[in-house]
């Protein structure tokens, strides 16, 4: 793929206070759309699911937002939507461009950049891009939209691909 810049690994940690779509709970999973679609596994009967899934997306256009939709798995009918959100990877990729300048010189846990929540980014709290074990990681809590409640905790990690254009 000649337009490939690299890979974005999304560690889907957990959901917090997701909407109830069955009688007393939900069976949530998340679909990520970034040109290609990937989804987490279903967590049965939980509004506070622990996924701990790693999903890897190919990045060809750094300006496209990552879109996610949370669904409740149903057996006898169509799956119910439990909210959606989108976020930009542009701030994270800006930090990645400068990582070669900081290799080896920072202690683990050093915050490189902070991204404030605003009306455009769906963040529910300040997001940090952190130097950890030789990698730049972005930790974020995403507030779901078009739903009464719910957040999703994610962590982003960039993966260079030999032979790709890079960022």
C-alpha positions in Angstrom: 0.0 0.0 0.0 1.9 3.0 -1.3 -0.1 5.6 0.7 0.4 3.9 4.1 1.9 6.2 6.7 1.9 3.6 9.5 -0.4 1.7 11.8 -2.4 3.0 14.8 -2.9 0.5 17.6 -5.9 1.3 19.7 -5.9 -0.4 23.1 -9.6 -0.4 24.0 -9.5 -0.5 27.8 -13.0 -0.2 29.1 -16.4 1.4 29.0 -17.8 3.5 31.9 -21.5 3.9 32.7 -22.7 2.8 29.3 -26.4 3.0 28.5 -28.7 0.1 29.4 -30.3 -1.3 26.2 -31.6 -4.7 27.5 -33.7 -5.3 30.6 -31.1 -4.4 33.3 -27.8 -4.2 31.4 -26.3 -4.4 27.9 -23.9 -6.6 25.9 -21.6 -3.9 24.5 -19.0 -4.0 21.7 -17.4 -1.2 19.7 -17.0 -0.7 16.0 -14.1 1.5 14.9 -14.2 3.1 11.4 -11.1 4.7 9.9 -11.4 3.6 6.3 -11.4 0.1 7.5 -13.8 -1.3 10.2 -12.7 -3.2 13.2 -14.6 -4.3 16.3 -14.0 -5.4 19.9 -15.4 -8.6 21.4 -18.8 -8.5 23.1 -18.9 -8.2 26.9 -22.0 -9.9 28.2 -24.3 -8.1 30.7 -22.2 -5.1 31.6 -22.5 -1.3 31.5 -18.9 -1.1 32.7 -17.2 -3.5 30.3 -13.5 -4.3 30.4 -12.4 -5.1 26.8 -8.6 -4.8 26.9 -8.7 -5.4 23.1 -5.9 -4.2 20.8 -7.2 -3.1 17.3 -4.8 -2.0 14.6 -5.9 0.5 11.9 -4.0 1.4 8.8 -3.3 5.2 8.5 -3.3 6.7 5.0 -4.8 10.1 5.8 -3.8 11.6 9.1 -6.6 14.2 8.8 -9.5 11.8 8.9 -11.1 11.3 12.3 -11.4 7.9 13.9 -15.1 7.1 14.4 -16.4 4.7 16.9 -19.9 3.4 17.6 -20.9 1.3 20.7 -23.6 -1.3 20.1 -25.6 -3.7 22.3 -25.5 -7.2 20.9 -28.9 -8.6 20.4 -29.7 -12.2 19.2 -33.3 -11.9 18.0 -33.2 -8.3 16.6 -30.9 -5.7 15.2 -28.1 -4.6 17.5 -29.0 -1.4 19.4 -26.8 1.7 19.2 -25.4 2.8 22.6 -23.6 6.0 21.4 -21.0 7.2 19.1 -18.0 9.5 19.0 -15.1 10.6 16.9 -11.6 11.9 17.6 -8.7 13.3 15.7 -5.3 11.7 15.7 -3.6 14.8 14.4 -2.3 16.0 17.8 -0.9 12.6 18.5 0.8 12.4 15.1 2.4 15.8 15.7 4.0 14.5 18.9 5.1 11.3 17.0 7.0 13.5 14.5 9.2 14.8 17.3 9.9 11.5 19.1 13.3 11.0 17.6 14.5 14.1 19.5 13.5 12.6 22.9 14.6 9.0 22.6 16.2 7.8 25.7 16.3 11.2 27.4 13.1 11.1 29.4 11.8 9.1 32.4 8.8 6.9 32.0 5.5 8.8 32.6 6.7 12.1 31.2 3.8 14.1 29.7 4.8 15.4 26.3 1.5 17.1 25.4 -1.9 17.8 26.9 -5.1 18.0 24.8 -8.0 19.8 26.4 -11.6 18.7 25.9 -13.6 20.9 23.5 -16.7 20.7 21.4 -14.9 19.1 18.5 -12.9 16.3 20.0 -15.4 14.3 22.3 -12.8 14.1 25.1 -14.5 14.0 28.5 -11.3 15.0 30.3 -7.8 16.2 29.5 -5.9 13.7 27.3 -2.1 13.1 27.8 0.5 12.0 25.3 3.1 10.3 27.5 6.6 8.9 27.1 6.6 5.3 28.4 9.1 2.6 27.8 10.5 4.2 24.7 7.1 4.8 23.1 4.7 7.8 22.9 1.2 6.8 24.0 -2.0 8.8 24.1 -4.5 8.1 26.9 -8.0 9.3 26.4 -11.5 9.2 27.8 -14.1 9.6 25.0 -17.6 10.9 25.9 -20.2 9.1 23.8 -22.7 11.3 21.9 -26.3 10.8 20.9 -26.9 8.8 24.0 -27.9 9.5 27.7 -24.5 8.4 29.2 -21.3 6.6 28.6 -17.5 7.0 28.1 -14.8 4.8 26.6 -11.2 4.7 27.7 -8.6 4.2 25.0 -4.9 4.3 24.5 -3.2 5.1 21.2 0.2 3.7 20.0 1.9 4.4 16.7 3.6 1.6 14.8 6.1 2.4 12.1 5.9 0.1 9.1 9.2 -0.5 7.2 8.8 0.7 3.6 5.8 3.0 4.3 5.8 6.7 3.7 5.9 7.5 7.5 4.7 10.7 9.0 
